[in-house]
Amino acid sequence: MESKLPNTGITIFTQMSSLANAEGALNLSQGFPEFDTPKQLLVRVRDYTAKFKNQYVPLSGLPYLLEKLATKYNDLHNLSLGIENFCVTAGGTQALYSAISAFVHPGDEVIIFDPAYDSYAPAVRLHKGRPVHLALEGMSYKLPWEKIENKVSENTKMIIINTPHNPTGAVISDDDIQRLEQLIERYPNILILSDEVYEHIVFDSQKHHSPLKSKKLWSNLISVFSFGKTYHATGWKLGYAAAPEELMKEFKKVHQYQVFCCNSFLQYALADTIDQKELYLELSNFYQEKRDLFRSAVSASRFEPLTCAGTYFQLLSYKNISDENDVDFAKRLTREFKIASIPISVFYEDKTDNKVLRFCFAKNNDTLERAGEILCKI
């Protein structure tokens, strides 16, 4: 048998979570919240299961939910989207995969910024596209515009951006949006695949600069979002994509043969809940308190926190502690000190090792305080 992904093994998330379970370690590796979904949403889920809302919904999603999504983004970004611009997916990852499936042909080049979420490049390779990896700048993890200008060409089919960025917590700026607009003016056939699953988790009074707000990018844009990240429900695996109707038609052609449609009663419950704006508008403050608590808990340690402008991940540099490569160091911390994290080198094509680990702070306060106590002893 010839493997389509010969160099791909078990994801680092599975490896570190399995090791954490085996060692009885505090698991700050995989990015899932430790607290529950909002009670009012769970009540609606219960109500709809009792109402036997268990049959197929249309492949794009429940129309009632699509209408609510259009209203949400029209209000957020002063847009005029309709239900034809949305499709509900089996999580953000499926939306990303469907977009790549729909538009990447053999030989097409796709620009990916490292450290990159680990699903991007395999999806491109499975469709015989060519991932073009560009490293984000230094430890600030800004978009490397000089490198982009040198690499983009008529062979470039797609550029994948991620803001707020997993694993680094970086966010793009208005200037980045303008540079993207200038790029699209010169190369009007390039598509922008924008991974925005952490859209509502941005800190220090910053705004989420979504490419959706740009009229100049709209014709070339597929944006991806996540119910799971917004409502502390990662196990539901529900997300959605937004795109102009012409692109969305092609997206849906692929989507219908990958999953056809997604969970029915959860869509009813979410449609009833989206109007409660406080559930997503308060996320930034909620997670900023978690971030600040975790940073305070490790302030007396030898770890060095890097800037975290969004997401629920904090990067810590251990350059003052060890010269070990980050994979070995992360595994040793799990075995010897009983705390699990994610090494950042695995998100680079060339395995760049800057001695940095990623810790998830979407946890209860006592968990974050325990984590701080452990890290301060290292």
N, C-alpha and C positions, 0 to 999 in steps of 0.2 A: 504494500500500500504506500502510495506517495502522499505525504502530508501536505496540505495546503498552507499550514503554518508550522514549518519544521523547527523553527527556533522559539516557538511559544510553549511555555509550560504552565503550571498552575500559577494563578495571579499571586502577587505579593500579599494582597489582602487576605486571601484564603490561607496562605502560608503563616502569616503572623497571627491571625485569629486562631488558627489551629494550634499553634505553638503556645499562645496565651492560655487557651483552654487546657492544654496538656500540663502546663506549668502552674496553673492556678494564678495567673498573673492578671494585674489590672489592665484591661484592654482599651487603650486609647489609640489603637491602630485603625481598624475599619471605621468608616465614617457613618455611624448610625447613632441617633439620639438615645439617651438613656431614659428620657421621660416620655410620657404617653401623648397620644394624639388628643387635640382639644375635645373636651367632653361633649360639647354640643354637636360636633361632627360625628362622634361615635353614636350618639343618640339617633341621629338621622340614618346612619348605617343600619342600626338595629331596626328602625321603623321600616326601612325599605326591604330588608330581608323578610320582615313579617308581611309585607304587602306583595310578596312573590314577584319582585322585580328581578327575575333571575334569567331572563331570556336575552337573546342577541339584541344589541342596539345597532344602529347604522355604523358602517365601517369607519366613518369620520368621528363618531362619538355621538352621545346623546344630544340632539339639537338644543334642548334646554340648557345644557352645560356649555355648548359652543356659543350660544347667545350670551351667556354670562361671561365667558372668556373675552368675547369681543367687547362687551361693555367695560370690563376691567381694564383692558389695555387701551381702549379709546380714552378712558378717563385718566389713566396713568400717564400716557404719552401724547395726548391730544391727537389721536388718530381717527380714522373712519373705517375700521375693519369690520368685516361681516363673518358669518359662520363659515363661509367658503374659504376663509383664510386660516382655519384651524383644523387640527386632527389630533385626537386623543390617542396616545401610544402606551405601550407596556413599559413605562419608565422612560427617562431621558435617554438611556443608552440605546433602546430600540429606535427612538426617534433619530438619533445620530446615525445609527446603522442604516435605517431606511433612507435617509437623505444621501448617504454615501452610495448606497445601492442604486438609487434612482439616477444619480448624475455622474458618477465616476466610471469611465470606460477604460479598457486596457490601454496602458501607456500614459494616461492622464497623470499630471503631477498635482499633488496636494500638499500645500505647505502646512506644517505642524510645528508648534512652538514647544520646545522642551524646557523644563520638565512638563510632559504632557500626560493627561489622563490616558490610561493604558488601553482604552478601547479604540482610539482613533486609528492608529497605524495598522493594526490587524484588519480592521474593516476595509481600509484602502487596499491592502495587499490581497485580501480575499476577492476583490473585484479587479485584480491585476492592474491597479493604479500604482503610482510610485510615490511613496511618502518622501517629502523633502523636509528634513528636520533642521530647524533653526533654533539656536539657544536664545532664551530670553536674556536680557542684559544683567550680568553680574548677580548680586544678591538682592537687587531691587526688583528684578524680574519684570522689567519694562519691555514692551515690544521693541525689537531691534530693527528700527526702520532702515538703517543703512544696509543691513543684511537682506531685508525684504526687497529693497529697491534693486539690489544686485541679483537676486534669485528669481524674482517674478519674470515670467516670459509668456509668450503665446502658448506654451505648453502647460501653463498653470491653469488647472480647471477649478480649483477650490482652495480657499484659505480657511482653516479652522481656528477660530478664536474662542477663548474661554474667559468670561468675566462675570462675577468674581472668579478668580482662578484657583482651581484645584490641581496641584497640591500647595501652592505658595501663598494663597490669600491675597495676591495682587489684584488690582482693578485697572481697567483702561480709563483713559481720560477723554475729554472732549477733543483734545488735540489728536488723539489716536483715531477718533471717528473721522475727523477732517482729513487725516492722512489716508484713511481707507477710502474716503470719497474721491480723493485725488487719484488714487490707484485705480479705482473702478472707472473713472473718466478715461484713463489711458488704456485700460484693459476691460472693456465692457462685457466680455464673456466670462469673466471670473465670478464664481459664486462665493459668497461668504456664509459659512456654516457657524453660527454663533451659539455656543453652549452657555446658557444663562441660568442654569438650574439653581444657583445661589443668589438670584436676582434681589431678593429681599433681605440679604444679610450683608450689609455694607456699614462700615463703622466711622466714627469720629465726624459725624455730620456730613459725610460725603454722600453723593448721589450715585445711583447705578446708571452708568452711561450706556444705555442699550442702543445697539445699532438700529433697533426698530424705530427710534425717533428720527432717523435720517431719511428724508424723502429721496435723497440721491442714492442711497444704498438699497432701498426697498425692493426694487426690481430684481436684485441679485441676492436676496437674503433669505435664509432659512434659520429661524431662531428656535431654540429648544429650551423647554422649561420643565419643572418637576413639581407635581403635587406632593410627592413624598418628602422633599426637602422643606417645602413650605409648611406642611402640616404634621411634621414629625412622624411620618408614616412611610418610611423607606421600604418596608416589606410589602406595601400595596403595589409597588411597581407600576405607578401610573404617572405619566407625563404627557406632554403635548408639544406640537410644533406649530409655528406660525410662519406663513409665507404668502407671497402674492399668489393669486388664483392660478396663474399659468404654471408656476413651480409646484404648487400644492397638488394640482392634478397629477403630475408625474410622481410626486411623493406618495399619493394615495394608491396609485397603481401597484407600487411595491408593498406598501403597508397591508393591503388587503390580502396578499398572498403570504405574508409573514405571520400575521396574527388575526387577520380580518377585522376583529373589533376587540375591545378591552372590557374588563369587568363592568357589569351592568349596574348593580345596586350601589357600588361606590361612586359611580358617575352621578346617579340621582342625588346621593347625599352631598357630594361636593358642589353640585349645582345649587343646592339650597344654602350652602355655607359661604360661597364666594362673596356674597354681599356683606358679610361681616368683615369689613376691611381691617378692623383692629387686629385680626388674627395674622395678617401679613405685614401691616404697617408697623406693628410693635416688635417684629422679629429682630430688627437691627439693635434696638435697645436691649432686648432680652439676651441676645448672644454677645453683645458688647460687654455686658456684666459678666458673662461666663469667661470671655477672653481676658478681661481685666483681672478677674479672680485667679485664673490660671497663671497669668504673667506675674501677679503678685506672689503666688505660692512658690514660684521657681526663682524669685528675685535673689534669694540668698544662695542659689546653686551656682555651679561653675558653667552651666548652660547659658548660652546667649540667645535671647529671643530676637527673631527677625521681625521686620514690620509685617503686621497682619491687618490689611485694610478691608477684608471681607471673608466670607465662608465661615465654617466653624473648625478651621484647622490652624494651628500655630506651629511654625517652624522654629526649631531650636538647634543652634549650632553647638557642636561638642568639640570644636577645634582646640579648646583649652583643656580638654580632658584626655583625649586618646587620639592616636594616629591610625587606629583600626579603620578598615573600610566600613562604610555605613551599614551594609547588610550584616556583617559579622557583629558590629557593635550593637545593632538593634536586637539581634538574636541573643547576644550576651546579656543585654539589659533585661530581656524577657526571662531568661533562665536564672540569672543570678540575683537580679533585683526585683523581679516579678512586676515589670511594667512593660507593656508592648506598644510599639510605635511603628511607623513606616519609614524605611530608608528612601531618600529622595533620588539616589542614583538610578533606581529602577525605572524612573520616568524619563530618562535620557536615552536616546538611541546609542550614544557612545559611552554610556554608564558613567558620566561625569560625577565625581565624588567630591562634594564640597564640605563633607563632614556635617551633614544636616539631616535631622529626623523630623517627621511630621507627627504631631499629636492632635487628636480630636478632642475638642473641649465641649462638645455637645453632651455634657454629662451633668449629673447632679452635683451640687456644691461639695458634698462630702467626698465624692469621688475625686474631684479636682484638688481638694485639699490633701487627700491621701497621696495623690500623684505628686504634688509638690513636696511632701515629706520624703517620698522615696527619691526623687530627683535631687533634692538637697543633700542627700547622703552619698551621692556618687562622685 
